[in-house]
Amino acid sequence: MSPSTTRDTAVKWTAYALACLLLLFGHELTLAHLRVWGIAPFLPPLLPAVLASMEDRLEGFVFALAFGVLCDLALTAPLPCLYTIAFPLTALLAALIARSVLQPGILCSLAVSTAAFVLVDLITAVTLLAGGRSELSAIALRAVQELALSLPLLIVCHPVLAFLHRKFTL
């Protein structure tokens, strides 16, 4: 990599990171405390999924891994390292979907974001079931409700991240 390419890559991912921070901050100030069915919309799985559908497989994977580690450090999850495991797997799945099934765009973002939530909830469900809990129907209902409340956040997330992608892509 030439110095300008390295610098350009650093600037691009810094811009993505700042955009994600602003989106998370805006979400925390507005919708994070809104409760419908006792559940709040959840933004974090959308961000690595949408970014991974737009970017190179390796870069999306590294971002998702770093973002997952940060989410595991900052958020309460039903099991340790949930996001560190789920987000990189989501990035790989998003890259696969964006390269072979759907062209990157809002429909692709919708599909990969749904996949991200399904993956996080599936890992959680398997872990809880392996631990002896048997409330699968409650877990599934909560997962569907959280998905229904969170997917509308794509209305803001996709345009912001797509704008940055177009800005940094030749």
C-alpha positions in Angstrom: 0.0 0.0 0.0 1.3 3.4 -0.8 1.3 6.1 1.9 -1.6 8.0 0.2 -3.7 4.8 0.0 -3.0 4.0 3.7 -3.9 7.6 4.6 -7.1 7.4 2.5 -8.1 4.1 4.1 -7.5 5.6 7.5 -9.6 8.7 6.7 -12.4 6.5 5.3 -12.6 4.3 8.3 -12.3 7.2 10.7 -15.2 8.8 8.9 -17.2 5.6 9.2 -16.4 5.3 12.9 -17.4 8.9 13.6 -20.7 8.4 11.6 -21.4 5.3 13.7 -20.7 7.1 16.9 -23.0 10.0 15.9 -25.7 7.5 14.9 -25.3 5.7 18.2 -25.3 9.0 20.1 -28.4 10.2 18.3 -30.1 6.9 19.0 -29.2 7.0 22.6 -30.6 10.5 22.9 -33.9 9.8 21.1 -35.1 6.2 20.7 -33.1 4.1 23.1 -35.5 4.8 25.9 -38.7 4.4 23.9 -40.4 1.1 24.9 -42.9 -0.7 22.7 -43.9 -4.2 24.0 -41.3 -3.6 26.7 -38.5 -3.5 24.1 -36.4 -0.6 22.8 -35.1 -0.4 19.2 -31.5 -1.7 19.0 -29.1 0.0 16.6 -25.7 -1.8 16.9 -26.3 -4.9 14.7 -27.4 -2.7 11.8 -24.1 -0.8 11.6 -21.6 -3.6 10.9 -24.1 -5.4 8.6 -24.7 -2.3 6.4 -21.0 -1.4 6.2 -20.0 -5.0 5.4 -22.4 -5.1 2.6 -20.8 -2.0 1.0 -17.1 -2.5 1.7 -14.5 -5.1 1.0 -14.8 -8.4 2.8 -11.7 -8.0 4.9 -12.3 -4.4 5.9 -15.9 -5.1 6.8 -14.8 -8.1 8.9 -12.2 -6.1 10.8 -14.6 -3.3 11.4 -17.3 -5.7 12.6 -14.8 -7.5 14.9 -13.6 -4.2 16.5 -17.2 -2.9 16.8 -18.3 -6.2 18.4 -15.5 -6.0 21.0 -16.5 -2.4 21.8 -20.2 -3.4 22.1 -19.3 -6.3 24.4 -17.4 -3.9 26.6 -20.1 -1.2 26.6 -23.4 -3.1 26.5 -25.0 -5.8 28.6 -25.5 -9.0 26.7 -27.0 -12.4 27.7 -23.6 -14.0 27.2 -20.0 -12.9 27.1 -18.5 -12.0 23.7 -21.9 -12.2 22.0 -21.2 -9.3 19.7 -17.6 -10.2 19.2 -18.7 -13.5 17.8 -22.0 -12.4 16.0 -20.8 -9.2 14.3 -17.9 -10.7 12.3 -20.1 -13.6 11.3 -22.7 -11.0 10.2 -20.0 -9.2 8.2 -19.0 -12.4 6.4 -22.7 -13.2 5.7 -23.4 -9.6 4.5 -20.4 -9.7 2.2 -21.6 -12.9 0.7 -25.2 -11.6 0.2 -23.9 -8.3 -1.3 -21.6 -10.1 -3.7 -23.7 -13.0 -4.8 -27.4 -12.4 -4.1 -28.3 -8.7 -3.9 -26.6 -5.6 -5.2 -25.6 -3.2 -2.3 -28.4 -0.8 -1.7 -31.4 -0.4 0.6 -32.9 -3.8 -0.1 -29.5 -5.5 0.6 -29.1 -3.4 3.8 -32.6 -4.6 4.9 -31.6 -8.3 4.2 -28.2 -8.2 5.9 -29.6 -6.2 8.9 -32.4 -8.9 9.3 -29.7 -11.5 9.1 -27.6 -9.7 11.7 -30.5 -9.7 14.2 -31.4 -13.4 13.4 -27.7 -14.4 14.0 -27.5 -12.5 17.3 -30.8 -13.9 18.5 -29.9 -17.4 17.3 -26.6 -17.4 19.2 -28.4 -16.2 22.3 -31.2 -18.8 22.0 -28.8 -21.7 21.5 -26.7 -20.5 24.4 -29.8 -20.2 26.7 -31.1 -23.5 25.6 -27.8 -25.2 26.2 -27.8 -23.7 29.7 -31.0 -25.4 30.5 -33.5 -22.6 29.8 -36.4 -23.7 27.7 -38.3 -20.5 27.0 -37.8 -20.7 23.2 -41.1 -19.2 22.3 -40.5 -16.1 24.5 -37.0 -15.7 23.0 -38.4 -15.9 19.5 -41.2 -13.5 20.2 -38.8 -11.0 21.7 -36.5 -11.4 18.7 -39.2 -10.7 16.2 -40.4 -7.7 18.2 -36.9 -6.2 18.5 -36.4 -6.8 14.7 -39.7 -5.0 13.9 -38.7 -2.0 16.1 -35.1 -1.8 14.9 -35.3 -2.2 11.1 -36.9 1.2 10.6 -33.6 2.7 11.9 -32.3 1.8 8.4 -34.1 4.9 7.2 -31.4 7.0 8.8 -28.4 4.5 8.9 -28.4 3.4 5.3 -28.3 6.9 3.7 -25.6 8.1 6.0 -23.3 5.1 5.5 -24.1 4.9 1.7 -23.2 8.6 1.4 -19.8 8.0 3.0 -19.2 4.9 0.9 -19.9 6.9 -2.3 -17.6 9.7 -1.0 -14.7 7.4 -0.5 -15.1 5.1 -3.4 -13.7 6.1 -6.8 
